[in-house]
Amino acid sequence: MKMLKMTYMLGMFVVLFLCLLAKAGAQEASGYTVLSAVELKKMQDSGKEMLIIDTLPYSVYKEGHIPGAKNFEFPNDNMDSWVKSKTAGKSRDDFVAFLGKDKDKPLVFYCFDER
């Protein structure tokens, strides 16, 4: 089941945002590059250093996630201001620390919607 879930997550076209990296031929959405699972896999296989962020609840993350992904829960709806109850009790400072000091490292955010 775990492998099936990981395959599902990798196989479906999920919302993937890549910040700070121009990728030829990729679609642009709100100023961010949207990747397919295939494009992300190619980047991983090339050894490109990046931070992959799984925004799902930890309980879902621990069942299966994209290899190398780290978990930081975010809500699917918009947050006009930081709401710790929507980020598993983590603060904005926690998020900044999670991202690390390398501001040139590409960030890939992903989630999925089972609807």
N, C-alpha and C positions, 0 to 999 in steps of 0.2 A: 504493500500500500504506500509506503514511504517513497519508493522509487517511482511509482505511478504518479504520485502527487508532484514530485520533482519534475518528472517528464511533462506533466500537464502544465506546470508553471513555466518551464522552458519552452514548451511547444506552442503555447498560445501567445498571441500578440498582446502583450500586457503594456501597461503604461510604463515606459522606460524613459527616463530623462537623463541626458548626459550633459553636464555642465562643463564649461571651459574647454570643450574640445570640438573643433570643427570636423565634421565627418562628411566627406563628399557624398552627395546623393541622398543623404538622410533628410527626412521631412523636418521642418521647423514648426514648433508650436509654442507660442508665447515667448519666443526668444531662446527656447531650449531645443536641443536636438533630440528627436524621438527615434529610438532604435527598435529594431525587431530583435527577437531572441536570437536569431541567426547572427545578426551583426554583433551582438554582445558576445556570443560564443567565439566568434572570430577574434575579437579584441582580447578575450581571455586567453585563447590559444596562442596569440602572438606574444603574450607575456606583458602586455600593456598594464602598467600599474594604475590602479583605480580603486575607489572605495564603492562597493556595491551595498546599497542600503535597502533592506527588506523592511517595509513600513507596516507589516501586518502584526497583529498581536503576537506576543512571544509564544503562546500556546500553539499557534499555527506555524510559526517559524521553526519551532523545535521538531515539528512533524516532518518537515522537509523544506529546503530552500535552495536557491541557486548556489552552487559551490562558491565558497569564498565570501558570501554575503554576510553582513553584520546586521543585527536587528536594532531598529529604533522605531518604535510604534508612532504612527501618525494617523489621525482620523481621515476618512474619505471625504468629509465635508470641509468647507473652508473654516479657518480660524482667523478671525479678525485680529485677535491678540492671543498671546500664548496662554493655553489652558492646560495645566499639568494633568488634570484628570483625563484629558484626551491623548496624552503622551505617556501613559503608564507611570505617571508621577514624576516624570523627568522635566527638568527646567530647560529654559533656553540656553543657559550656561552649560548644562549637561550636553546639549546638542552641539554647541560650539566646540567643546572639548572632544566629543565623539568624532567630529569632522577632522580634527587634527590641525597641525600648524601649516601643512603644505597646501597653500591656496591654489596651486597649479595642478593638483591632482584631480583628474576627472571624477565626478560624483555621479553614480547611477542609482536612481531611486526606482523601486518597483513595488507593485501591489497587484492584486487581481480581484475581480468581482465575479462571484459565482452565479450571478443572475443570468 
